[in-house]
Amino acid sequence: NAIWQELQEKNYYRSLDHQSAHFKLKEKKFLNPRELLAEIKDDYFENSNNTPSSSSSTPTVISLPTVLTFEMKETAIFQDIEGLIEFQAERMYNSETEPEKLKNFIQGFIRKFFVNPPEDPSSEQPVGLFFGNNSFYVFFRFYQMLFERLLDAKKMAQDSFDNPAPVNATKAMMSSKLTTKPKRTFDT
């Protein structure tokens, strides 16, 4: 049985290796900037076709359809992302000026864009509007994906802390059989 258990564990890890290659390929395609730009373009045209248009001859205010909306309320995740970006910038650049410029950009623009000031119940929540090129869209989309993934990881960690998984009875039984000598009983 020990041989079968060892073989089963090896096959399990091999299957994970196989899945990782598939996952990497799928992820590479998903994170391609062309795919992200095609996604927003398709969503824009889909939403713009669904918005009612006025047929009157009077001049009206053109309202652009909302294409993507994301809620990013967990401020601790922003701090984690800032830490990750700063760490990578320090490892990537040899000079002190580039990481400092990036840190100023994050603190001066990203925080103001994503992290809303505390809500005042008497006033409406401010709405930010930003016009940028494709590079800004791809950056913000990557930022949003990183936010979502870190938030999911945080939730999974909290869930596993709150509800620890039971010990696998089979593995526990197999390991106890391998470490203890079998009891011998004789019928008389």
C-alpha angles and dihedrals in degrees: 000000000000090000092052091047091051091047092048091051091050091050091048092055091045090054089052089051090052091049091049092059090051091046092050092051093048092045093049090054093045093050094047109120090225090058091049092050091047089051094054092043092052092046091049094052092044092051095042090054090052096051116095115246124211115238096194120114094229116104112259136186111262112231117198116219118250105248104179130013124185130182113214106173103143103097094186089066090057089056090050091051091048089052092049093049093047092048092050092045091053091050094044102046125058095202128072095226100066096055089045091053090049091048090051090049092051095047096039102041113011095050091048092047100046107022109069120210115253109292117252110209092213095057134052119256110263116249118215123212122196129180116200143149130259092278092059091047092051091047093050092045091052089047091051092048091050089049092051093047094049090047091051090048090050091050092048091049091050091048092050090048092050095043110028114202116251117252111264103256094207095054092045091050093047094048091049090051091052096048101041129060115243116255115243119218126185125200114221 
